Amino acid sequence: MQRDPPSFPRPLTFDPDRWTPGRAAGVPRTAMIPFGVGNRQCPGITSH
């Protein structure tokens, strides 16, 4: 998903600035699923 050409110009280029507030607003919500979201969460997260 993070390399989807319709969502990201130059998807194979390392570009951490794509997540700056001004540019991130133009990224579709479904274009990125952060690690630790969903059924398989990060093992470092504990729920009590």
mmCIF file of the C-alpha atoms, coordinates in Angstrom:
data_MODEL
# 
_entry.id   MODEL 
# 
loop_
_atom_site.group_PDB 
_atom_site.id 
_atom_site.type_symbol 
_atom_site.label_atom_id 
_atom_site.label_alt_id 
_atom_site.label_comp_id 
_atom_site.label_asym_id 
_atom_site.label_entity_id 
_atom_site.label_seq_id 
_atom_site.pdbx_PDB_ins_code 
_atom_site.Cartn_x 
_atom_site.Cartn_y 
_atom_site.Cartn_z 
_atom_site.occupancy 
_atom_site.B_iso_or_equiv 
_atom_site.pdbx_formal_charge 
_atom_site.auth_seq_id 
_atom_site.auth_comp_id 
_atom_site.auth_asym_id 
_atom_site.auth_atom_id 
_atom_site.pdbx_PDB_model_num 
ATOM 1  C CA . MET A 1 1  ? 0.000  0.000  0.000  1.00 0.00 ? 1  MET A CA 1 
ATOM 2  C CA . GLN A 1 2  ? 2.816  2.423  0.772  1.00 0.00 ? 2  GLN A CA 1 
ATOM 3  C CA . ARG A 1 3  ? 4.068  1.989  -2.799 1.00 0.00 ? 3  ARG A CA 1 
ATOM 4  C CA . ASP A 1 4  ? 0.764  2.544  -4.552 1.00 0.00 ? 4  ASP A CA 1 
ATOM 5  C CA . PRO A 1 5  ? 1.420  4.930  -7.483 1.00 0.00 ? 5  PRO A CA 1 
ATOM 6  C CA . PRO A 1 6  ? -2.050 6.543  -7.394 1.00 0.00 ? 6  PRO A CA 1 
ATOM 7  C CA . SER A 1 7  ? -1.535 7.418  -3.721 1.00 0.00 ? 7  SER A CA 1 
ATOM 8  C CA . PHE A 1 8  ? 2.130  8.491  -3.785 1.00 0.00 ? 8  PHE A CA 1 
ATOM 9  C CA . PRO A 1 9  ? 4.121  10.279 -6.468 1.00 0.00 ? 9  PRO A CA 1 
ATOM 10 C CA . ARG A 1 10 ? 7.426  8.412  -6.929 1.00 0.00 ? 10 ARG A CA 1 
ATOM 11 C CA . PRO A 1 11 ? 6.325  5.526  -4.666 1.00 0.00 ? 11 PRO A CA 1 
ATOM 12 C CA . LEU A 1 12 ? 9.693  3.714  -4.728 1.00 0.00 ? 12 LEU A CA 1 
ATOM 13 C CA . THR A 1 13 ? 11.634 6.758  -3.523 1.00 0.00 ? 13 THR A CA 1 
ATOM 14 C CA . PHE A 1 14 ? 12.436 7.097  0.173  1.00 0.00 ? 14 PHE A CA 1 
ATOM 15 C CA . ASP A 1 15 ? 10.589 10.273 1.145  1.00 0.00 ? 15 ASP A CA 1 
ATOM 16 C CA . PRO A 1 16 ? 9.915  10.692 4.872  1.00 0.00 ? 16 PRO A CA 1 
ATOM 17 C CA . ASP A 1 17 ? 8.606  14.202 4.189  1.00 0.00 ? 17 ASP A CA 1 
ATOM 18 C CA . ARG A 1 18 ? 5.483  12.680 2.632  1.00 0.00 ? 18 ARG A CA 1 
ATOM 19 C CA . TRP A 1 19 ? 4.208  12.469 6.217  1.00 0.00 ? 19 TRP A CA 1 
ATOM 20 C CA . THR A 1 20 ? 4.670  16.144 7.063  1.00 0.00 ? 20 THR A CA 1 
ATOM 21 C CA . PRO A 1 21 ? 1.321  17.735 7.933  1.00 0.00 ? 21 PRO A CA 1 
ATOM 22 C CA . GLY A 1 22 ? 0.983  19.653 4.676  1.00 0.00 ? 22 GLY A CA 1 
ATOM 23 C CA . ARG A 1 23 ? 1.659  16.671 2.435  1.00 0.00 ? 23 ARG A CA 1 
ATOM 24 C CA . ALA A 1 24 ? 0.048  13.964 4.556  1.00 0.00 ? 24 ALA A CA 1 
ATOM 25 C CA . ALA A 1 25 ? -3.322 15.676 4.167  1.00 0.00 ? 25 ALA A CA 1 
ATOM 26 C CA . GLY A 1 26 ? -3.264 14.684 0.481  1.00 0.00 ? 26 GLY A CA 1 
ATOM 27 C CA . VAL A 1 27 ? -2.598 10.991 1.156  1.00 0.00 ? 27 VAL A CA 1 
ATOM 28 C CA . PRO A 1 28 ? -5.734 8.807  1.135  1.00 0.00 ? 28 PRO A CA 1 
ATOM 29 C CA . ARG A 1 29 ? -6.579 7.411  4.564  1.00 0.00 ? 29 ARG A CA 1 
ATOM 30 C CA . THR A 1 30 ? -6.390 3.822  3.265  1.00 0.00 ? 30 THR A CA 1 
ATOM 31 C CA . ALA A 1 31 ? -2.899 4.298  1.792  1.00 0.00 ? 31 ALA A CA 1 
ATOM 32 C CA . MET A 1 32 ? -1.123 3.561  5.073  1.00 0.00 ? 32 MET A CA 1 
ATOM 33 C CA . ILE A 1 33 ? -1.759 1.060  7.837  1.00 0.00 ? 33 ILE A CA 1 
ATOM 34 C CA . PRO A 1 34 ? 0.685  1.708  10.672 1.00 0.00 ? 34 PRO A CA 1 
ATOM 35 C CA . PHE A 1 35 ? 2.389  -1.169 12.433 1.00 0.00 ? 35 PHE A CA 1 
ATOM 36 C CA . GLY A 1 36 ? 0.429  -2.291 15.451 1.00 0.00 ? 36 GLY A CA 1 
ATOM 37 C CA . VAL A 1 37 ? -3.060 -1.592 14.116 1.00 0.00 ? 37 VAL A CA 1 
ATOM 38 C CA . GLY A 1 38 ? -5.607 -4.375 13.948 1.00 0.00 ? 38 GLY A CA 1 
ATOM 39 C CA . ASN A 1 39 ? -5.618 -7.924 15.235 1.00 0.00 ? 39 ASN A CA 1 
ATOM 40 C CA . ARG A 1 40 ? -1.835 -8.293 15.109 1.00 0.00 ? 40 ARG A CA 1 
ATOM 41 C CA . GLN A 1 41 ? -0.615 -5.540 17.358 1.00 0.00 ? 41 GLN A CA 1 
ATOM 42 C CA . CYS A 1 42 ? 2.940  -4.774 18.291 1.00 0.00 ? 42 CYS A CA 1 
ATOM 43 C CA . PRO A 1 43 ? 4.150  -7.158 21.030 1.00 0.00 ? 43 PRO A CA 1 
ATOM 44 C CA . GLY A 1 44 ? 5.469  -4.136 22.914 1.00 0.00 ? 44 GLY A CA 1 
ATOM 45 C CA . ILE A 1 45 ? 1.905  -2.926 23.466 1.00 0.00 ? 45 ILE A CA 1 
ATOM 46 C CA . THR A 1 46 ? 0.308  -4.423 26.533 1.00 0.00 ? 46 THR A CA 1 
ATOM 47 C CA . SER A 1 47 ? -3.327 -4.188 27.434 1.00 0.00 ? 47 SER A CA 1 
ATOM 48 C CA . HIS A 1 48 ? -4.362 -4.348 31.055 1.00 0.00 ? 48 HIS A CA 1 
# 
